[in-house]
Amino acid sequence: MAFVFGRETDRPHGALSGPATKLAASSEPLLRAIGTNLLYDRRVSEDRADHFFAFTGKPSSAPALRDALDLYVKEWIAVEKPELTYLAPDNSENILTNNEKFDLAHVLNLSALCYRLSADPKVPAVDRSRLQNAYKEFLPFVADHTAKPDKLEELLNDVMGWAHRLNGNRPVWGARWTQLKGYLQREQADTWNSAVGVFRTRQTLQLVLRYSARGAQLARPTQIDIGQYAYHFPSPPGLDKKHGGFAMCLQDLGMSRRGIVSEYIHPPRQFCCAEWKRAGAWCGEHAGTLEDLADIGLFRTQHLERLGRNRLVKSNPEALEWVEKVQK
């Protein structure tokens, strides 16, 4: 029997235990986080773990396992229909209904999006030229909160339209709006992405989008849905899937008792300017100040402590036991 994905197993994917354990013992904090996540992410079912293992060529070393994580996202999740990947029967324990009556938020990296679209040969040359500098049109909103967003509606809708056409089937990550909004500070754009567990570099131009979850087929995310991304943190077993996953906050919260933000993934959708305006038409430039104050080790320790205090976890013996094991 081998231990991986939060359980002892004699299935083929048990061979991943060795490579994952080596990653978890790495001297590199980011690799250590990925390895630990793979060892304890019990949200990955045994059938799905077997598929991951076979599809990625049965990785047998730590470097091969790292490559396998990215390959699985790039060549399976981003290519095939969601009904075959994260919305397939082998992930049923993580799939919610498609009639959830709450709002989600997405923190959009406008800088990266415009750069990628301007360099994509599938975009006509005339549009690439326009998109290359599109983000500059939003810069006045960083300093002037009275700027009118209506004049950018056509441009933003064009950007969103091209992004939707070119993104394939890669899932969208959304955070529960009511839980997220308490973290958001208009003057400090770092608080937007850090609250949803997304690490970004300095001078990234960001927008916050608010949209309804109604009609979207939501799923609770796992490590294999996001590849080699170390700032993901698996959610504890034993909890109702309606709560989604729990984003690891990338801020040093000190003694703050703000609640954990639930996160979900869902099939691609085309965002629009109206959803930017619905979130307040905020546009901000990431200063990098929050992430400079701490490292991933602090974030993970803080997140585990917050999970241990969470009322859902505290009232569920299975979830609480899982938190205690990961802390060790």
C-alpha positions in Angstrom: 0.0 0.0 0.0 1.2 3.5 -0.8 0.0 6.9 0.5 -0.9 9.6 -2.0 -4.0 11.8 -2.5 -4.9 11.5 1.1 -5.3 7.8 1.4 -3.6 4.4 1.4 -4.0 2.8 -2.0 -3.0 -0.3 -4.0 -4.2 1.2 -7.2 -1.8 2.0 -10.1 -1.5 5.7 -9.1 0.0 4.6 -5.8 3.3 4.7 -7.7 3.1 8.5 -7.4 3.7 8.3 -3.7 7.4 8.1 -4.1 7.8 11.1 -6.4 5.3 13.2 -4.4 7.1 12.4 -1.1 10.4 13.5 -2.7 8.8 16.8 -3.7 7.4 17.2 -0.2 10.9 16.8 1.2 12.5 19.3 -1.1 14.5 22.2 0.2 12.7 24.5 -2.2 9.5 25.8 -0.5 7.4 25.9 -3.7 8.2 22.3 -4.6 7.6 21.2 -1.0 4.1 22.8 -1.1 3.3 20.9 -4.4 4.5 17.6 -3.0 2.5 18.0 0.2 -0.6 18.9 -1.7 -0.4 15.8 -3.8 0.1 13.6 -0.8 -3.0 15.0 1.0 -5.4 16.2 -1.7 -8.1 13.6 -1.0 -10.5 15.5 -3.3 -8.8 13.7 -6.2 -10.8 10.4 -6.5 -9.0 7.1 -7.0 -10.4 6.8 -10.6 -9.3 10.3 -11.5 -5.9 9.7 -9.9 -5.5 6.6 -12.1 -6.4 8.5 -15.2 -3.9 11.3 -14.3 -1.2 8.7 -13.8 -1.8 6.9 -17.1 -2.5 10.0 -19.2 0.8 11.6 -18.1 2.9 8.6 -18.9 3.2 7.1 -15.4 5.7 9.6 -14.0 8.2 7.9 -11.8 10.4 10.7 -10.5 9.9 14.1 -8.9 10.8 16.1 -12.0 8.6 13.9 -14.1 5.7 14.4 -11.7 6.1 18.2 -11.9 6.0 18.0 -15.7 3.0 15.7 -15.5 1.0 18.3 -13.6 1.4 20.9 -16.3 0.9 18.4 -19.1 -2.4 17.2 -17.6 -3.8 20.8 -17.6 -2.4 21.7 -21.0 -3.2 18.6 -23.0 -6.3 17.2 -21.1 -8.2 19.8 -19.0 -7.6 22.8 -21.4 -8.4 20.7 -24.5 -11.2 18.3 -23.8 -14.8 19.2 -22.9 -15.4 19.8 -19.1 -17.8 16.9 -19.1 -14.8 14.6 -19.7 -12.4 16.3 -17.3 -13.4 18.1 -14.0 -17.1 17.6 -14.6 -16.8 13.9 -15.4 -18.4 11.2 -13.2 -15.0 10.3 -11.7 -15.1 13.8 -10.1 -18.7 13.6 -9.0 -17.9 14.2 -5.3 -16.7 17.7 -6.2 -19.5 18.8 -8.7 -22.2 21.2 -7.5 -25.6 21.8 -9.0 -25.8 24.4 -11.8 -28.4 26.5 -10.0 -26.4 28.1 -7.2 -27.9 31.4 -6.2 -24.9 33.5 -5.2 -22.4 35.7 -7.0 -18.8 34.9 -7.9 -15.8 37.2 -8.4 -12.9 36.8 -10.8 -9.7 38.9 -10.5 -8.5 39.4 -14.0 -4.9 39.9 -15.0 -5.5 42.5 -17.7 -1.8 43.1 -18.5 -1.1 39.5 -19.2 -4.3 39.0 -21.2 -3.7 42.0 -23.5 -0.1 40.9 -24.1 -1.1 37.3 -24.9 -3.8 38.4 -27.3 -1.5 40.9 -29.0 1.0 38.1 -29.7 -1.5 35.4 -30.8 -1.4 34.8 -34.6 -5.1 33.7 -34.5 -6.0 37.3 -33.8 -6.2 39.4 -36.9 -3.3 41.9 -37.2 -5.6 44.9 -37.0 -7.0 43.6 -33.7 -3.6 42.6 -32.4 -2.3 46.2 -32.8 -5.3 47.5 -30.9 -5.1 44.9 -28.1 -1.3 45.5 -27.6 -1.9 48.8 -25.8 -5.5 48.2 -24.7 -4.5 48.0 -21.0 -3.1 51.6 -21.2 -6.7 52.8 -21.8 -7.5 51.5 -18.3 -4.6 53.3 -16.5 -6.6 56.5 -15.7 -8.9 54.3 -13.6 -6.0 53.5 -11.3 -5.7 57.1 -10.0 -9.0 58.6 -10.9 -11.9 56.8 -9.3 -14.4 59.2 -10.9 -13.5 58.1 -14.4 -16.4 56.8 -16.4 -16.2 53.1 -17.4 -18.7 53.4 -20.2 -16.2 54.7 -22.7 -14.2 51.5 -22.3 -17.2 49.2 -22.7 -16.5 48.3 -26.4 -12.8 47.8 -25.8 -13.2 45.6 -22.8 -15.9 43.5 -24.4 -13.6 43.0 -27.4 -10.8 41.9 -25.1 -13.1 39.5 -23.3 -14.5 38.1 -26.5 -11.0 37.3 -27.9 -9.9 35.8 -24.6 -13.0 33.5 -24.5 -12.4 32.3 -28.1 -8.7 31.5 -27.5 -8.7 30.1 -24.0 -9.9 26.6 -25.0 -11.6 24.6 -22.2 -9.4 25.8 -19.4 -11.7 26.3 -16.4 -12.4 29.7 -14.9 -11.7 30.2 -11.2 -14.2 32.2 -9.2 -14.4 33.2 -5.5 -17.6 33.7 -3.5 -18.3 37.5 -3.7 -19.8 37.9 -0.3 -16.8 36.4 1.4 -14.3 38.2 -0.8 -15.5 41.7 -0.7 -14.4 42.3 2.9 -10.8 41.8 1.8 -10.9 44.2 -1.1 -9.3 47.6 -0.7 -9.6 49.9 -3.7 -6.4 51.7 -3.0 -4.4 48.5 -2.7 -4.9 46.2 -5.7 -2.6 43.6 -4.0 -5.5 42.7 -1.7 -7.6 41.6 -4.7 -5.5 38.8 -6.0 -4.0 37.8 -2.7 -7.4 37.2 -1.1 -8.1 34.5 -3.8 -4.7 32.9 -3.5 -3.3 34.2 -6.8 0.3 35.2 -6.8 1.1 38.1 -9.2 4.1 40.2 -10.0 4.6 44.0 -9.6 2.9 46.4 -12.0 0.2 43.8 -13.0 -2.9 45.7 -14.0 -6.0 44.0 -12.5 -9.8 44.2 -12.8 -12.4 42.7 -10.4 -15.4 41.1 -12.1 -18.6 40.2 -10.4 -21.1 37.7 -11.9 -23.8 35.3 -11.1 -23.1 31.6 -10.5 -26.6 30.7 -11.7 -26.4 28.4 -14.7 -22.7 27.7 -14.2 -21.7 24.1 -13.5 -19.4 24.6 -10.5 -16.8 22.2 -9.1 -14.5 22.1 -6.1 -10.9 22.5 -7.4 -8.0 20.1 -6.8 -4.3 20.3 -7.4 -4.5 18.4 -10.7 -6.9 21.1 -12.0 -4.2 23.8 -11.7 -1.0 22.0 -12.6 2.3 23.0 -11.0 0.8 26.0 -9.1 2.2 25.9 -5.5 -0.2 28.5 -4.0 -3.2 26.2 -4.2 -4.2 24.5 -1.0 -6.4 21.4 -1.0 -9.7 21.6 0.9 -10.3 19.2 3.8 -12.4 16.0 3.3 -15.7 15.5 4.9 -17.2 18.9 4.1 -20.2 19.6 1.8 -19.1 20.3 -1.7 -21.3 23.4 -1.8 -18.6 25.2 0.2 -16.1 24.7 -2.6 -12.4 24.8 -2.0 -10.8 27.4 0.4 -8.5 29.9 -1.2 -5.1 30.3 0.7 -4.8 34.0 1.4 -1.4 35.5 0.3 -1.4 38.2 3.0 0.1 38.2 6.5 -3.3 38.6 8.3 -1.8 38.8 11.8 -4.6 38.5 14.3 -7.4 39.2 11.8 -10.4 36.9 12.1 -11.8 37.5 8.6 -13.4 34.3 7.1 -11.9 32.0 4.5 -13.0 32.7 0.9 -14.6 29.8 -0.9 -13.4 29.1 -4.5 -14.8 27.1 -7.4 -14.0 26.3 -11.0 -16.4 26.3 -13.9 -16.5 26.0 -17.7 -15.3 29.0 -19.7 -17.6 31.9 -20.1 -17.3 35.3 -21.8 -17.0 38.1 -19.3 -18.3 41.6 -20.2 -17.9 45.2 -19.2 -21.2 45.1 -17.2 -19.6 42.6 -14.8 -16.6 44.9 -14.3 -19.0 47.8 -13.5 -21.1 45.6 -11.2 -18.0 45.0 -9.1 -17.4 48.8 -8.9 -15.3 49.3 -12.1 -12.2 48.9 -10.0 -8.8 48.9 -11.8 -5.6 48.7 -9.9 -1.9 48.1 -10.4 -0.3 45.4 -8.3 2.5 47.0 -6.1 3.9 43.7 -4.8 3.9 44.9 -1.2 1.9 42.2 0.4 3.7 39.2 -1.0 7.0 40.9 -0.1 6.1 40.6 3.6 6.0 36.8 3.8 6.7 33.6 2.0 4.7 30.5 1.1 5.6 28.8 4.3 4.0 31.5 6.4 0.9 31.5 4.1 0.5 27.8 4.4 0.9 27.8 8.2 -1.5 30.7 8.5 -4.0 28.9 6.3 -3.9 25.7 8.3 -4.4 27.7 11.5 -7.4 29.4 10.0 -8.8 26.1 8.8 -8.5 24.7 12.3 -10.6 27.7 13.6 -13.2 27.4 10.9 -16.6 26.4 12.2 -17.2 23.9 9.4 -13.9 22.2 10.0 -14.2 22.3 13.8 -17.6 20.6 13.7 -16.4 17.8 11.4 -14.0 15.2 12.9 -12.8 14.0 9.6 -11.9 17.5 8.4 -10.2 18.4 11.7 -8.2 15.2 11.7 -7.0 16.0 8.1 -5.9 19.5 9.1 -3.9 18.1 12.1 -2.2 15.6 9.9 -1.1 18.1 7.3 0.2 20.4 10.1 2.6 17.7 11.1 
